[in-house]
Amino acid sequence: MNLNTMDLNLLTAFDALMQHRQVTKAGQSVGLSQPAMSNALSRLRKLFDDQLLVRSSHGMEPTPRALELHGPIREALQQLEITISDGGGFDPATAQRSFTIAMAEDAAFLLLPRIKSRLAVEAPGISVAVMSTAYVPGIDLVESGEAELSAALLPIDLSPHLRSLFLFEEKLVCVLRKDHPALDGMFSLEDYLAYPHISLQPNATSVSRIDIKLNEMDRRRRVAVSVPHMLVIPFLLPGTELIATVASRIAEHFAPIAGLEVRRLPMDVAPHEAHLAWHYKFDRDPGHTWMRNLISDIAAGL
């Protein structure tokens, strides 16, 4: 492929298509009409001799070749943007930029509404695209270049070319309906295990920290319902004898809405920590630095 004969604007179009997986939205994000973006997709397919995005029951899905191309192309575009930007002249009030952030569900629940509120006032031209960490850890999405930041759990053996900072700590608590029979006593471990449970299982291979701890104690709980999303759990509890174990801030938020009681978890499970992580190549990027500081400031106020 000869770069001298290639329209490099197609790479920006390709990145937008991969982020939005929808021709109209991708075009809007880079200032192209729907016909113009459709034409760009046709040219990209011819350029790479691959369909890149194909229609499915879930919308537009990337081909293996598109997934292979996206990481390096996105990284190259980011490096180019950093190289030609005025390092000391970043102004959030006038900046036009999109950040892709991988977020765990509780981190998104706590941070994203506050981020959007701040951006609306301080940086209306900055947009945020959120990626789930349910199937691919946020740190892996950062390493692959698919995400610029990750707000999620952090592995013990963090890669040396990644940076991180602490955001917040979250403990687990129990939630159950207000007139649940388990609330008649002290809500002991025996009470906890005597009733059916809702288990959070983001993907088929995930294992709950609750079940790990119970296995260590040679105890078991009876899981009646498994769900992939924490935020649906509070609405499954009313009118049942189910018990759920969720992040404390989510429990406190939804308890008055759904008519629930919150109780201390009757066993010792260490709180988990959410960290913000990024690739060191963004260390001197003023826009990236501003966004990191914004998220850190929001987390400090939780």
N, C-alpha and C positions, 0 to 999 in steps of 0.2 A: 504494500500500500504506500503510495507516494503522498506525503503530507502536503507537498506543493500544490497538488491538484484537489485536495480535500477541503471541503467547507467545514472549518472547525466549529462553526455555530451548531452543527449537527450534534456535537458532543454535549453541548448544553441542553439541546432538545432531548437527547437520549437520557441524560441524568434526570430531567424533569419527568419524562415518561416512566422511568423506573421508580421514582419516588411516589408519583400519584396513581400510576396504573390506569389512567383514564385520559384520553386524548384532550378533551375540552379543558379539564382542570390543569393538565400539564401545560397546555398552551397559555392559559391565563397566568400561570406562575412565571412564565418567561416573556409575556407580552406578545404571544402569537395567537392568531385566530384559529378556530377549529380546523378549517381547510388547510391552513398553513402548517399546523402541527401534523395533520394526517399526511401531508406531502413530505414532511420531514421524516416521519416514520417509514414511509415507502422508500425514501432515499437511504435511510439507515439500514433497512432490510437488504437493499441491493448492495450497499457498501460492505456489510458484514456477511452477506450470503446466508442470512438466517432470518426467521420470522420475528425473533426477539420478544415480541409480546403476542400472545394468542388468546382468543376469546375462550372463556370457560363459564361454568355455572356461577363462579364467584367473581366474574368480571374479567379483566385483562390479567393474564398470568405470564411471568417472564419464562423464557426458555432457559435451559442450562447454559447456553452460550451467552445470553444476556446477563445472567447472574455472574458468570465468569468475567465479563467485561466491566460490569458496573463498578466494582471496587476500585480497580486501577484508574478508570476514567474519572470517577468522582474525586479520588485523591489528587489526580493531576489538575482538575479544575480548581480544587481548593488551594493547592499550592500556587497556581497561577494568580488566583484572586489575592492571596496574601502577598505575593511578589509585587504586583502592580499597585497595591493599595498604598495610601499614604499612612505609614506606620503611626504617626502622631496625630493624624487628623480624623480619627473615628468619631463621628457624632451620632449617637443613637437616635437623636431627634429626626435626622434626615437620612439615616442609613437605610438601604434596601438590601435585605439579606434573609436567607432562610437557614435555620438550624435544624438538623435532624438529631433528635435525642431519644435514646433507648431508655425506657422507664419501666420499672417494676410497677405492679398495679397500685400498691399503697403509695409509692412515691408519686405516681401520676395523680392520684386522688388528692394528695396533700399539696403538691407543688404546682401542678399545671394551671388550676384556676387562678392562683396567685400570680403565676408568671404572666398569664394572658392579661390580667388586670394591670400589672405594671407596664407591660409592653404597650397596651392601649394608650397609656398616658405618656410614657417616656420614650417609646420607640415604635410608633405606629407602622413603620415600614418593615419591621422585622417580624417574620413569621416562624412558626415552629411546627415541625412534622415529628410525630411521636411514633416510635417503634416499640412493639411488645418484646418483653424479655422472657415470655412464657416458653418459647421453643428454642431460642438461641440466647445465651447469656449476654447481657448488655456489654460486658467487657469484650466478648468475641466480636460483637457488631462494631465496636470502636476499633479493634485491631484490624478488621477486614476493610475498614473505611466506609462501611455502610451507615454508621452513625458517628457524629462528631463528639457526642457526650453520652455518658451513661449514668443514670441515677438509679442505683440498685445495689444489691449485695456485691461485695468485693472478694475475689479469691485470695487465699493466703499467699500464694506464690504469684504476685503481680509481676507481669512482664516488665523488664527494666526500661522499655521505651514508652511506658504508660505512666501518667501522673494521676494522683487522686487527692481528694480532700473529704473530710467527714461532713455529712449533712445532718443526720438525725439518728436517734436511737428509738426503737419501737419494741414494746413488750407485747406478749400475747395475753389475751383475757378471754373469758367465757361469756357468751351471750345466750339467753334463753327467754322464753315468754315470761311475763310478769307473774303469772299464777302457776308456774311450773312446779310440780311436786318435789323436785330436787331442792327447792328453795325453803322447804319446811324446816330443815336443820341448818347445819354449819356449812353446807356445800363442801363436803370432803371428797377425797379421791374416790371413795366408794360410791358416793352420790353421782359423781362425774361419770363413772363407768357403768352405772346401773341403767342408763338411758341411751337411746340411739343417737348417733352423731352425724353431723354434716362435715365432710372432709373437703378441704381445698386441694384440688389436684390440677394444676395448670396444664400439665401434659401427661402423657401415658407413662413416662419414666420417673416423674417426680415422686419423692417420698416425703411425707409430712414430718417436721421436727417433733410433733406430738407423738407420732407412732414410733419414731426412733427412740425417744425417751421412754415410752412405755415398754418397748422391747427390752431396753436396758434393765427395767424394773421387773421384767417377766410378767407384764400385764398387757391386756389387750382392750381395745374399745370396739364397739359394734358400729360400723359405718353403714348408715342407711342410705345416705345420699352423697355422691361425689360431684363436685362442680368445678369448672375451670376458672371461675371469676369470683373474687372475694366479695365484690359489691352486691352480688345477688343474694348472698347468704342471709342477711338480716330479714329479708322478705319471705324466706322459706320457713322461718321459725314460728310465727304466730299460729295458734291453733294446733300445735303439735307438741310432742314431748322431746323434740330434737334439741340437742345442745351443739353449739358451734364454738370454735376457738379461732379468733381473728385478731388482727392488729388493734391495739387499744384505741387509737385515735378514730379508726373507722367505727369501732363499737360505740364509742361515746357519741359520735355524730348521729348514728342511725338508731340508737336505743330509744330516744323520745319520739322519733318519727314512726317506728314500727311497734312501739309498745313493748319494749324489751328491758330486761334487767342485765346488768353487767356484773360479773363476779370475778374475783381473783382466780387464776388458774391454780388448781390444788396440787401442783407439783412444780419443781424447779426446772424451768426451761429458760436458758439465757436469752436476753433481748437480742434482736438482730440490729445491725447498723447499716444504714444506707450511705453510700459514698458517691461522690461525683468523680467520674474518671474520664480521661481524655488522652490522646496521643501527644507526645512531647512536641511534635511538629507544630502544634497550635500554641505553644508557650508564648510566643512573641506576636501572635495575631491579636491586634487590639480589640477587634469585634468579639472574638472568642473569649478574650480575657474579660471583657465587659459582661458577656452572658454568664460566664462562670461566677463572677462576683455577684451578679443579680440573683442567681439561684442560691448561692451560699448565704446571701443576706436574707432571702425568703426563708430558707431552712432554719436560720438562727432565730427567727421569730415564731416558729411553730410551738 
